[in-house]
Amino acid sequence: MADHAVLVRHAREDGVATSVTHNPANEFSEFTVATHDRPGLFAILTGVLAARGMNIVGARIATSEDGIVLDAFRVSHLERRAVALDEERWQKTRELLDDVLAGRLDLGAVMAKAERPGLLDRKRVSRGATEIVATNSVSDEYTVIDVYTHDRVGLLYRIAQALYGWG
């Protein structure tokens, strides 16, 4: 929590702050971002990670009353250990995030390049159809959407971008 508080303070001062913590024993790294909220931010963050070849297996999202976002992404080491532990790749991920947030790079163009065959997607064996279930009965305040599909790099970005596009 103390590390997160430092990130939030830096985000208030500098606009964006990030950290990476590796947890090899549990086969994941955690990439944490603190920045000012904006429409489509979650899709931007997941897209940047996907473009750099990171496989997100979990995300915790929080937004303060004054609009500072603290998002922590767990990136799997399984099958992509060298990618997740490569400090140079994380530095380039931070640089890409800065460029996209500042408007110097268009995430759509970055993703189009990254999504070329072979970069994000391996040959996939069909493992059944994707199922999407939306319900209003689970929560009095929110619609809950469950997506059942085969995991792949960039999946969370594709879902986040689709949801942002509905808004």
Backbone bond lengths (Angstrom), bond angles and torsions (degrees), N, CA, C in turn:
res aa  C-N    CA-C-N  psi(-1)  N-CA   C-N-CA  omega(-1)  CA-C   N-CA-C  phi
1 M - - - 1.447 - - 1.528 110.97 -
2 A 1.335 116.44 -36.29 1.461 119.65 179.65 1.525 110.41 -64.46
3 D 1.336 117.02 -40.34 1.469 120.21 177.72 1.524 111.00 -63.77
4 H 1.320 116.99 -39.02 1.457 121.05 178.49 1.532 110.64 -65.59
5 A 1.317 117.46 -39.40 1.461 121.14 178.40 1.523 110.48 -62.52
6 V 1.321 117.34 -38.90 1.470 121.31 177.32 1.531 109.69 -64.51
7 L 1.326 117.49 -43.59 1.469 120.73 178.16 1.520 111.28 -60.27
8 V 1.319 117.03 -44.13 1.465 120.85 179.90 1.525 110.29 -62.44
9 R 1.319 116.99 -42.72 1.473 120.39 179.02 1.528 110.10 -61.27
10 H 1.338 117.02 -44.35 1.467 120.61 178.74 1.532 111.35 -64.63
11 A 1.322 116.91 -37.63 1.467 120.13 178.62 1.523 110.85 -63.90
12 R 1.317 116.61 -39.25 1.471 119.62 178.01 1.527 110.89 -63.86
13 E 1.338 116.26 -34.53 1.468 120.75 -178.24 1.525 112.56 -84.66
14 D 1.340 116.96 -42.68 1.463 121.56 -169.88 1.523 114.35 -109.55
15 G 1.318 118.40 -8.59 1.459 121.22 179.87 1.509 114.19 98.83
16 V 1.324 117.67 -39.20 1.466 121.07 179.09 1.531 108.87 -152.91
17 A 1.328 115.64 142.73 1.461 121.99 175.79 1.516 107.77 -142.72
18 T 1.338 116.05 142.39 1.462 120.60 -179.19 1.523 110.43 -135.65
19 S 1.323 114.47 160.36 1.461 120.87 171.65 1.522 108.68 -149.01
20 V 1.321 115.15 154.47 1.464 121.86 175.21 1.514 107.44 -128.80
21 T 1.323 115.74 130.26 1.461 122.37 176.08 1.520 107.53 -125.85
22 H 1.318 116.12 127.11 1.468 120.38 -179.90 1.522 109.82 -96.55
23 N 1.317 115.20 138.84 1.455 122.14 178.49 1.534 108.07 -131.39
24 P 1.345 116.91 72.26 1.468 120.19 -175.82 1.524 113.96 -59.26
25 A 1.317 117.49 -31.72 1.467 119.85 -179.36 1.519 111.54 -62.80
26 N 1.323 117.14 -31.28 1.467 121.68 179.30 1.521 112.63 -105.37
27 E 1.339 116.81 9.89 1.461 123.12 173.53 1.527 114.50 62.61
28 F 1.346 117.42 37.35 1.463 119.20 174.10 1.518 110.46 -151.61
29 S 1.332 114.21 158.61 1.460 122.53 168.95 1.518 106.36 -117.04
30 E 1.328 116.77 151.54 1.458 120.05 178.15 1.520 109.12 -115.82
31 F 1.330 115.52 123.23 1.457 123.44 176.78 1.526 106.51 -106.25
32 T 1.323 115.86 118.42 1.463 120.82 -177.75 1.514 109.14 -114.12
33 V 1.329 115.39 135.01 1.461 122.57 -178.95 1.520 108.58 -125.82
34 A 1.323 115.90 132.12 1.463 121.67 171.09 1.523 106.55 -121.25
35 T 1.312 116.35 130.00 1.459 121.26 -179.71 1.520 109.14 -163.77
36 H 1.318 116.06 177.17 1.463 121.41 177.55 1.531 108.73 -78.71
37 D 1.319 116.18 137.14 1.455 121.00 -179.08 1.519 110.40 -67.04
38 R 1.319 115.13 150.04 1.461 122.64 174.71 1.518 108.44 -158.30
39 P 1.321 117.39 158.38 1.463 118.87 178.90 1.534 111.29 -59.21
40 G 1.314 115.59 134.23 1.460 121.23 177.23 1.521 114.87 79.00
41 L 1.327 118.05 9.11 1.462 120.54 -176.24 1.523 112.22 -60.17
42 F 1.325 117.99 -44.06 1.466 119.81 -178.96 1.528 110.54 -60.17
43 A 1.328 117.52 -40.87 1.467 120.67 177.06 1.530 110.45 -64.19
44 I 1.327 117.41 -38.88 1.464 120.37 177.70 1.529 110.32 -61.95
45 L 1.319 116.59 -49.15 1.463 120.26 -177.51 1.524 111.80 -61.92
46 T 1.322 116.87 -45.47 1.462 119.69 -179.77 1.530 110.77 -68.67
47 G 1.322 117.29 -33.44 1.464 120.98 177.37 1.514 112.34 -66.62
48 V 1.317 116.95 -42.59 1.466 120.57 177.45 1.525 110.37 -60.30
49 L 1.329 116.78 -45.30 1.468 119.73 178.78 1.527 111.24 -63.62
50 A 1.314 117.28 -42.17 1.468 120.72 179.06 1.527 110.50 -63.98
51 A 1.322 117.23 -42.05 1.460 121.13 -179.08 1.528 111.68 -62.21
52 R 1.314 116.73 -27.02 1.472 121.26 178.92 1.527 111.73 -93.79
53 G 1.351 117.19 7.92 1.456 121.37 174.57 1.510 115.70 82.54
54 M 1.327 116.91 17.96 1.468 120.71 -178.35 1.529 109.98 -88.74
55 N 1.330 116.55 134.97 1.461 121.98 179.49 1.529 109.12 -100.18
56 I 1.325 116.49 103.70 1.459 122.76 -178.42 1.524 109.03 -76.63
57 V 1.335 115.84 126.63 1.460 120.24 178.07 1.524 112.01 -114.81
58 G 1.323 116.87 -4.14 1.457 120.42 178.02 1.513 110.29 -169.10
59 A 1.333 115.67 152.63 1.463 120.54 178.05 1.520 108.95 -147.30
60 R 1.327 115.25 138.26 1.458 122.09 172.94 1.516 106.44 -119.69
61 I 1.316 116.13 129.70 1.460 121.41 -171.60 1.521 109.32 -126.06
62 A 1.332 115.55 132.20 1.468 119.96 177.32 1.520 108.05 -142.81
63 T 1.337 115.66 143.76 1.453 121.49 176.69 1.522 108.37 -131.14
64 S 1.328 115.87 129.20 1.460 120.48 -179.70 1.526 110.22 -78.60
65 E 1.319 115.67 166.67 1.467 120.55 179.49 1.520 112.09 -62.08
66 D 1.339 117.35 -26.83 1.468 119.40 179.33 1.529 112.61 -94.70
67 G 1.346 117.56 14.35 1.456 121.29 170.82 1.513 116.70 86.38
68 I 1.321 117.58 18.74 1.462 119.81 174.51 1.524 108.49 -92.95
69 V 1.318 115.75 128.42 1.456 122.55 -179.52 1.520 109.19 -97.78
70 L 1.312 115.96 138.04 1.454 122.19 172.38 1.521 106.08 -126.83
71 D 1.328 115.95 105.09 1.460 121.67 -178.55 1.518 108.96 -115.30
72 A 1.328 116.56 129.21 1.457 122.09 178.63 1.527 108.49 -117.58
73 F 1.325 115.77 123.33 1.458 122.36 -177.58 1.523 109.63 -111.90
74 R 1.328 116.26 129.82 1.454 120.80 173.28 1.526 107.66 -92.89
75 V 1.321 114.79 126.09 1.462 122.25 -178.29 1.529 107.90 -112.23
76 S 1.309 115.63 125.06 1.459 121.69 -175.14 1.521 112.07 -68.93
77 H 1.328 115.21 143.39 1.459 122.11 170.47 1.530 110.47 -92.42
78 L 1.320 116.91 -20.57 1.458 120.68 -177.01 1.522 109.73 -60.70
79 E 1.305 116.43 131.63 1.464 125.19 179.03 1.533 113.04 66.27
80 R 1.344 119.75 -14.32 1.467 122.05 -177.09 1.531 110.46 -138.42
81 R 1.325 115.85 37.46 1.470 121.07 -176.33 1.529 112.20 -57.15
82 A 1.329 116.96 -45.28 1.465 120.46 -178.27 1.527 111.00 -61.98
83 V 1.313 117.15 -35.99 1.468 121.42 178.41 1.521 110.10 -67.41
84 A 1.319 117.05 -48.80 1.466 121.34 -174.37 1.523 112.92 -69.67
85 L 1.315 117.95 -23.67 1.466 120.51 -178.06 1.538 113.00 -101.58
86 D 1.312 117.54 1.79 1.467 122.49 -177.71 1.530 110.50 -81.02
87 E 1.325 117.05 106.43 1.478 121.08 -176.98 1.523 112.32 -63.42
88 E 1.330 117.47 -33.53 1.467 119.62 177.84 1.534 110.67 -64.83
89 R 1.328 116.09 -38.69 1.474 119.72 177.55 1.527 110.34 -64.19
90 W 1.343 117.38 -38.73 1.464 119.80 178.34 1.525 110.54 -66.40
91 Q 1.329 117.55 -38.42 1.469 120.01 177.14 1.521 110.32 -62.77
92 K 1.325 117.03 -42.39 1.468 120.59 178.14 1.528 110.70 -67.57
93 T 1.323 117.29 -31.70 1.463 121.23 175.58 1.526 109.67 -63.91
94 R 1.326 117.30 -44.93 1.473 121.49 177.67 1.533 110.88 -61.54
95 E 1.326 116.54 -42.67 1.468 120.68 179.63 1.527 110.87 -64.42
96 L 1.334 116.86 -42.99 1.464 120.55 177.79 1.523 109.91 -61.93
97 L 1.322 117.40 -43.80 1.463 121.19 178.85 1.528 110.34 -59.36
98 D 1.325 117.53 -46.41 1.467 121.07 178.08 1.524 111.08 -58.65
99 D 1.338 116.89 -44.47 1.470 120.97 -178.38 1.523 111.85 -65.71
100 V 1.328 117.30 -40.38 1.476 120.45 179.94 1.529 110.14 -70.17
101 L 1.329 117.71 -45.35 1.469 120.37 179.88 1.524 112.05 -63.38
102 A 1.335 116.81 -33.98 1.468 120.93 -179.64 1.526 112.58 -82.72
103 G 1.344 117.16 -6.26 1.458 120.11 179.01 1.518 113.94 83.13
104 R 1.328 118.53 10.39 1.461 121.51 178.99 1.525 111.83 -78.69
105 L 1.333 116.28 -24.19 1.466 122.21 177.06 1.515 109.10 -129.96
106 D 1.332 115.24 144.57 1.458 121.68 176.97 1.524 108.94 -93.05
107 L 1.334 116.59 120.65 1.458 120.55 -177.46 1.525 111.53 -60.97
108 G 1.317 118.09 -36.70 1.466 120.65 178.65 1.518 111.74 -58.26
109 A 1.328 117.00 -42.32 1.463 121.03 178.60 1.522 110.81 -68.93
110 V 1.316 116.81 -39.76 1.467 121.08 178.17 1.526 109.68 -62.48
111 M 1.333 116.62 -44.73 1.460 120.17 -179.05 1.524 111.26 -68.30
112 A 1.329 118.30 -37.30 1.459 120.27 178.35 1.531 110.30 -60.04
113 K 1.314 116.29 -40.11 1.465 120.67 177.84 1.525 110.50 -69.40
114 A 1.333 116.90 -43.36 1.465 121.31 -177.55 1.520 112.01 -69.46
115 E 1.320 117.56 -27.95 1.465 120.57 -176.04 1.522 113.36 -85.86
116 R 1.330 117.50 5.09 1.464 119.11 175.12 1.521 108.40 -56.84
117 P 1.315 117.46 148.64 1.465 119.51 -179.48 1.523 111.47 -52.19
118 G 1.328 113.66 133.21 1.448 119.96 176.08 1.512 114.38 97.84
119 L 1.326 119.03 -22.70 1.453 119.25 -177.90 1.522 112.07 -84.41
120 L 1.309 117.63 -50.60 1.459 119.85 178.90 1.517 112.43 -102.89
121 D 1.297 115.92 -33.64 1.465 118.79 -172.73 1.518 111.69 -106.44
122 R 1.303 114.70 131.35 1.451 120.74 170.16 1.518 106.46 -88.11
123 K 1.311 115.26 167.27 1.458 116.85 172.45 1.508 107.35 -59.80
124 R 1.307 115.09 128.18 1.458 118.82 -176.67 1.519 110.98 -107.57
125 V 1.269 114.26 138.40 1.455 121.12 172.66 1.519 105.67 -92.37
126 S 1.318 116.38 130.76 1.455 119.46 179.65 1.522 109.69 -60.93
127 R 1.317 115.32 125.60 1.470 119.99 -179.49 1.512 110.65 -120.27
128 G 1.278 116.25 30.25 1.453 119.93 178.42 1.507 111.59 107.44
129 A 1.287 114.76 167.33 1.456 121.39 -176.58 1.522 110.86 -77.19
130 T 1.320 114.71 152.69 1.458 120.75 172.93 1.517 108.50 -77.09
131 E 1.332 115.55 138.59 1.464 120.36 177.92 1.525 108.31 -125.83
132 I 1.335 116.18 132.47 1.459 122.40 177.73 1.517 107.79 -122.10
133 V 1.337 115.53 125.56 1.463 121.13 -178.37 1.521 108.43 -123.53
134 A 1.323 116.70 121.91 1.468 121.84 176.32 1.517 108.38 -112.38
135 T 1.334 115.58 136.41 1.458 119.47 -179.62 1.517 110.54 -143.30
136 N 1.315 115.59 145.13 1.459 122.16 175.26 1.523 111.69 -105.79
137 S 1.328 117.26 -1.90 1.464 120.13 -175.03 1.534 113.53 -86.26
138 V 1.305 118.62 -13.28 1.459 122.06 -178.12 1.531 111.23 -79.00
139 S 1.320 116.65 -31.23 1.462 121.60 -176.46 1.515 109.78 -135.66
140 D 1.340 115.58 143.23 1.461 119.99 176.31 1.524 111.79 -76.14
141 E 1.327 117.14 -20.65 1.465 121.07 -174.16 1.521 114.96 -108.93
142 Y 1.337 117.90 -21.17 1.457 119.89 -170.98 1.516 111.48 -132.10
143 T 1.327 114.73 156.46 1.450 121.64 167.12 1.516 106.62 -91.00
144 V 1.311 117.57 131.79 1.453 122.37 179.41 1.521 107.62 -103.79
145 I 1.333 115.54 128.97 1.461 121.50 179.64 1.516 108.25 -117.86
146 D 1.323 116.31 122.16 1.453 122.45 175.61 1.519 107.77 -107.66
147 V 1.339 115.81 132.14 1.460 121.51 178.27 1.517 107.54 -118.75
148 Y 1.318 116.09 122.79 1.453 122.62 178.63 1.520 107.63 -112.14
149 T 1.342 116.20 112.40 1.455 120.52 -178.17 1.520 109.18 -159.60
150 H 1.302 116.21 170.74 1.462 121.48 177.25 1.535 108.98 -76.07
151 D 1.319 117.09 134.58 1.460 121.99 -178.12 1.526 111.29 -71.48
152 R 1.331 115.71 148.09 1.463 122.60 173.96 1.524 108.49 -163.70
153 V 1.310 115.74 158.49 1.460 120.45 177.78 1.528 108.07 -61.33
154 G 1.324 115.98 131.67 1.460 121.27 179.14 1.513 114.59 93.67
155 L 1.331 118.46 -4.85 1.461 121.09 -177.73 1.529 111.67 -61.97
156 L 1.323 117.67 -48.19 1.464 119.82 -178.86 1.530 111.00 -62.62
157 Y 1.325 117.33 -36.97 1.467 120.24 175.59 1.524 110.35 -60.90
158 R 1.319 116.92 -46.58 1.475 119.86 -178.43 1.525 111.20 -60.96
159 I 1.327 116.52 -40.66 1.469 120.67 177.82 1.518 110.48 -67.05
160 A 1.333 117.23 -48.10 1.471 121.42 -179.16 1.525 111.22 -61.06
161 Q 1.333 116.82 -42.07 1.469 120.53 -179.96 1.523 110.61 -65.28
162 A 1.328 117.46 -39.97 1.464 121.02 178.55 1.534 110.25 -63.67
163 L 1.328 117.10 -44.41 1.467 120.04 179.35 1.517 111.12 -65.83
164 Y 1.331 117.20 -41.05 1.475 120.49 178.05 1.531 110.15 -63.27
165 G 1.310 116.91 -37.21 1.469 120.98 179.20 1.522 113.52 -64.90
166 W 1.335 116.56 -24.88 1.471 120.39 177.68 1.520 112.26 -73.39
167 G 1.350 116.33 -25.44 1.459 121.35 -172.76 1.428 115.84 -74.57
